[in-house]
Amino acid sequence: MSIAFFGELMLRLSPPGRELLLQTPKLEVNVGGAEANVATGLACLGHSVRMISSVADNPLGGAVIGELRRRGVDTSTIASEPGRLGLYFLTPGAGLRASEVVYDRAYSVFAQRPAESWDWDKLLEGATRLHLSGITPALGHNTASAAIAAAEAASAKGIPVSFDGNYRAKLWESWDSDPRAVLTQLIGHADLLFGNHRDISLLLGRAFSGDGPDRRREAAEAAFAAFPKLQTIANTARHVDDADSHRVSARVDTRAGGYQTDEILIAGIVDRIGAGDAFAAGVLHGLIESGGDARVAAHAGLALTALKHSLPGDASLFTRADLAAFGEGGLDVRR
């Protein structure tokens, strides 16, 4: 029994330190992919997870599978096929210079795979949850159809579905897409949504008044009214002072009400990429461990996203002991 994750696996290439891309002829390589990041985060917290994907049948694809396997992710449902592995290039931000991403993922093995080639009855066998994100359907017709088929199959089997909005305008705009229609179909199957008032505005075609917690609750209530299966909505609020210092709070809404944490300062940021995926992993962990307590989930999500900002690479690699130590506070050396 394990949580299943469906999405593209990639390699991230970035210059060392805070250099500009190709400022010097060196690139550091990390495994990337939103769904894989959440899976890795949960595996490091001791949960059973599996990754459903396809990668290039070459040393790059093999390296990706090997890295996930080392982190405790079940890779038996990752296919290896002829073709290319998706890449993306990250120029890390510094000070008042924002980070910048360049995608090189067109025509990847995953994006090109026909939707009907995924055997969802087999792939979801024994799954306790299916986790999807908005990045997968944004890649094109094949992946949009595959994601919808996965959500439909999970619903038919009584498997709960979690969905992370992860709206990527550049990806949706690269083909003749209808993001609202596709995302509405997918979220219609979800009991748990990772998204904020902007995501809900896109889905429902309306703006929300007010500010702060009131606006977030108004948006949550609108989403609950529009999507009968939806039971929980989780998100963060982030205020960016500069590339090295952010203020972040976490919120989890249920149909009965909402819980929002205090804002914390995250300074000395090492790597912001993957922080949202770490939040999703923390919330899922908190919900599982507490039996659905919004307060526990919000604090677990905030803790894991805060810790992820201290770690290079895309995925959270922190353990339950790390979460416990974060909760206790104290920043001196642990001996």
Secondary structure, DSSP 8 states (H G I E B T S, - for coil): -EEEEE---EEEEE-STT--TTSSS--EEEEE-HHHHHHHHHHHTT--EEEEEEEESSHHHHHHHHHHHHTT-B-TTEEEESS--EEEEEE--BTTB--EEEEE-TT-HHHHS-GGG--HHHHTTTEEEEEEETHHHHT-HHHHHHHHHHHHHHHHHT--EEEE----HHHHTTTT--HHHHHHHHHTT-SEEE--HHHHHHHHT----S-HHHHHHHHHHHHHHH-TT--EEEEEEEEEEETTEEEEEEEEEETTEEEE---EEEES-S--TTHHHHHHHHHHHHHHHHTS-HHHHHHHHHHHHHHHTTSSSSS----HHHHHHHHH---S---
